């Protein structure tokens, strides 16, 4: 029995193969593009696998997503829909995203982009910002990781609200639920943080209509998925002055093309999909534990709900 690995980068794929071989010696660990006997493959450990690739393995028991999201697997039109998909999550990933969200919310809160531009001009300007308790932050999506981020922002003193389908309750966070709650949530969000999963209902949700409901001068942090953002709508909102800035970690095309307007826009900070980027050693340990659990019981806590998309 064997496991195939595909990460999109040859060196990274080799690293994961070596790590999983040490953690799962009962399996033969092979490159996705050099699987050997395809009938022997029981698990595919992947990030953004090529269309039709998963269907080549007739006896696959599960697909393992190297990340919390599964949209990069579900977008394959040839994916056998009966296959379970195991998400890769854990305390390390949660901590990394908490750090990322706190960092960039604080950066927008303290107007660090202005300070950066002033440094280039050798211009001394002391900027007075309100204390965190007078800054209203809104988080779109209130899943496990987003709830941890919300608690972090509350601990820093921010006036924090959360919007989700159900209006999930988190201590210290003002809840908003469903389509009816979205306008009120947006109207009070001076810094909007998107941590939604990508589903048919959330695709393109960061659009002109959404931005128009935010207060003038609001900021955006998108660490959800690139498919949430209508890119031209963001550029227009920034250029009109309705939005004052954005931090983007996820994009419709990754890597972000060198000629993309986001790279050079003065009000956009680009980060290369690293908000919760897990190091191979930690990630491989989580993957190995999930595979062992699934192998023994036929399920595990990491199984995604493919119908919901997360």
C-alpha positions, 0 to 999 in steps of 0.5 A, spaced: 500 500 500 502 506 498 501 514 499 502 519 493 504 526 494 503 533 490 505 540 493 506 543 486 513 544 488 518 539 486 523 540 492 517 541 497 514 535 495 520 531 496 521 534 503 514 531 505 515 524 501 521 524 506 518 526 512 512 521 511 516 516 509 519 516 516 512 517 520 509 512 516 514 506 514 508 501 513 506 505 507 510 506 500 511 514 499 511 516 492 511 522 488 504 523 485 507 524 478 511 517 479 506 513 483 508 506 481 502 501 481 496 506 481 492 500 484 496 500 490 495 507 492 490 508 498 491 516 500 493 522 496 496 528 500 495 534 496 495 541 495 491 544 488 492 537 484 491 537 477 485 536 474 483 529 473 489 527 477 486 524 483 481 519 479 487 515 476 487 511 483 482 506 483 483 504 490 484 511 493 481 511 500 481 518 502 484 525 499 488 529 504 488 536 503 495 540 506 491 545 509 485 547 512 481 548 506 478 543 501 476 548 495 483 546 491 481 539 491 473 540 490 474 544 484 477 538 480 471 536 475 473 529 475 474 528 482 470 522 485 465 525 489 465 519 494 472 520 497 473 523 504 477 529 504 481 530 510 483 537 512 490 538 515 489 543 522 492 543 528 494 548 534 500 550 530 496 552 524 491 556 529 496 560 532 499 562 525 493 565 523 492 568 530 498 571 529 497 574 522 490 577 523 493 580 529 499 583 526 495 586 520 489 588 524 494 592 528 498 595 522 491 598 519 489 600 526 496 604 527 496 606 520 503 603 519 502 604 511 502 611 512 509 611 517 512 606 511 511 611 506 513 617 510 520 613 512 521 613 504 520 620 504 524 621 511 518 625 513 517 625 521 509 625 522 506 623 529 500 619 527 494 619 533 490 613 532 484 611 537 485 606 542 483 599 540 477 599 544 474 605 539 476 601 533 471 596 530 473 590 527 469 585 523 470 578 522 467 574 516 466 567 518 466 564 525 469 557 524 474 554 529 480 558 527 476 564 526 473 564 533 480 563 535 482 569 531 476 573 534 478 571 541 485 574 540 482 581 537 478 581 543 484 580 548 487 586 545 481 590 546 478 591 539 471 592 539 470 585 535 464 582 531 463 576 527 458 574 522 457 567 519 451 563 517 449 561 524 451 567 528 456 563 532 457 566 539 464 567 542 465 571 548 466 578 547 464 578 540 458 581 537 454 576 533 451 577 526 447 572 522 446 570 515 444 575 509 439 579 514 445 580 519 450 582 513 448 590 512 449 591 519 455 587 520 459 591 515 456 598 517 460 597 523 466 594 521 472 599 520 477 593 519 474 587 515 477 580 516 475 575 511 476 568 514 470 564 510 471 558 507 470 558 499 463 555 497 458 557 492 455 562 497 461 566 499 464 566 492 465 573 490 462 576 497 468 581 497 465 585 492 463 593 490 456 592 494 459 589 500 465 595 500 459 600 499 456 598 506 463 599 509 464 605 513 468 610 508 476 609 510 475 602 512 480 597 511 480 589 508 484 583 511 483 577 506 486 571 509 480 566 506 480 565 499 482 568 493 475 567 490 472 571 495 475 577 492 472 581 486 479 584 484 477 590 480 472 592 485 477 592 490 481 597 486 476 601 484 474 602 492 481 603 494 482 608 488 475 612 490 478 613 497 472 609 500 477 604 502 483 606 505 487 599 505 488 592 504 492 586 506 491 580 501 494 573 503 490 569 498 489 570 490 485 567 484 491 566 481 497 563 485 503 565 485 500 572 484 503 574 476 509 579 476 505 584 472 498 584 477 496 591 479 496 588 486 504 588 487 504 596 485 498 599 488 500 603 494 494 601 499 495 594 498 500 589 502 501 583 498 503 576 502 504 570 499 499 565 502 503 565 508 497 566 514 497 559 516 503 556 512 505 550 516 512 548 516 513 541 513 515 537 519 509 539 523 504 538 517 507 531 516 506 529 523 498 532 523 497 528 516 500 522 519 496 522 525 490 523 521 491 517 516 493 513 522 486 514 525 482 514 518 486 507 517 484 504 523 477 507 524 474 509 517 474 516 519 477 522 523 476 528 526 479 532 520 474 529 515 471 535 511 464 536 509 464 536 502 457 538 501 458 545 505 465 545 502 469 545 508 
